Amino acid sequence: YHRAFDRALIYLDESLRMQINPAKERELISANLAGGIAEFMAVLNSRVHLPTDRTQWPTPAIIQAANIFRGIP
């Protein structure tokens, strides 16, 4: 999932859950590269594991800015 995150296929939403980038999903489907996407997506929408220290958690503003920078709606 790290590689998928790095390539903007998945992203973190403001509630700290992994989501699929619909634009990237469409790209994979149109290129006939979506084999296994259902299994891949099965674990999405789950909350990521975070450090115990809440001061190390990303803030909603940082998540939103990162998603905008990466072109994620």
Secondary structure as UniProt FT lines:
FT   HELIX           2..6
FT   TURN            7..8
FT   STRAND          10..12
FT   TURN            14..15
FT   STRAND          17..20
FT   HELIX           22..30
FT   TURN            31..32
FT   TURN            35..36
FT   HELIX           37..41
FT   TURN            42..45
FT   HELIX           54..56
FT   HELIX           60..69
FT   TURN            70..71
//
